[in-house]
Amino acid sequence: MSTITDELKNFRLSCRECFEHHAKPNLAAWEAQGLVDRDFWLTMGAHGLLGMGVSPELGGQDKPDYRYALALTEEMIAVGMTAPIVISHNDVIASYINLLGTEEQKRRWLPDLCSGRRIAAIAITEPGGGSDSTGLTTQATLEGDHYVVNGGKAFITNGVNADLFVVAVKTDAGARGQGISLIVIERDMPGFTRGPALKKLGWHASDTADLFFDQCVVPKNNLLGRENLGSYYFMTAMTRERLSISTVAITSAEAMMAETLSYVKQRKAFGQPIGSFQYNRFLLAQLDTQIKVTRSYLNEAIEQFNAGSLKLEDAARLKWWATEVQNKVADECLQLHGGSAYLSDSSIGKLWVNSRVQKIYGGTSEIMLEVISKSMGL
């Protein structure tokens, strides 16, 4: 009889086959054009990599265990695939639509999202707000059987390719952080436009754009969950989002360490491998220990998440720690590679650049420390 371990192994192999054969040959082209071809989303859907926790009746794989998302992320990082676009899509499905959607909404959206025929994104951040999700100003006014939305969102992952956006809007002029709702805004709805692809320092194949709503008309039945509970919904979803970011962090750190260990054993200076110098040996020993501690921390958080007991403040602790370790590893590994790592086609260089934003999106490191300190009664 098949066990969960066997299923996980088979799923990982499916991920690996998909990325090795269908993504790896196209990575350079996708980075040059600034987005992943839409055909590849269909390929991921065919391999069962999208909407894994959704029921088979709606096109999913019925695998809500986060270890499947872990395997997916690890295999993406292994081939150099741009991870945020896939993680954002899957997290929107798992944390919002599959959890909060009505049966009608699920039937309307999930089959296309699980197959890759449509692409999803979450839109919370605003141009003047950054990590302050409680101060958003995008307004949605109910007029009969539809909402009229006005405002804008900034730095949205999948902003160019996405067909469906879960958008945080203000539906009640209550106190700060209250009166927020989640509305699904779809491609080509009247009054909805998006800006051009934004040029970023890293994650070049992750299409990112600003969104604009000018008297945007959205059907009332596109409200996700209950009105004015949006702040609660996306704060709850941030637990998974921060777990996802931490997964990218530790997986990237492990990849950089493996590549660097191979390099320092071969690269020689002053007649000996650079890894044999005491300073470098001790530095690598410290980094290796920090990586292993972080992997154990991540594994514990995954167990808690699967059990429904991972707290918001503990996800914040993990995200802060894991991304700090990732950036420390990235900086030191690039230094050990020397000038060759500063070339644009260097894998270490790419991971170094990609690492920096991890301390910004999903809530900055400073926001994480605020969440943690408040949980301590400070």
Secondary structure, DSSP 8 states (H G I E B T S, - for coil): ---HHHHHHHHHHHHHHHIIIIIGGGHHHHHHHTS--HHHHHHHHHTT-SSTTS-GGGT------HHHHHHHHHHHHHHT--HHHHHHHHHHIIIIIHHH--HHHHHHHHHHHHHTSS-EEEE---TTTTT-GGG---EEEEETTEEEEEEEEEEEETTTT-SEEEEEEE-S--STT-SEEEEEEETT-TTEEE------SS-TTS-EEEEEEEEEEEEGGGEESSTTBHHHHHHHHHHHHHHHHHHHHHHHHHHHHHHHHHHHHH-EETTEEGGGSHHHHHHHHHHHHHHHHHHHHHHHHHHHHHTT---HHHHHHHHHHHHHHHHHHHHHHHHHHGGGGGSTT-HHHHHHHHHHGGGTTTS-HHHHHHHHHHHTT-
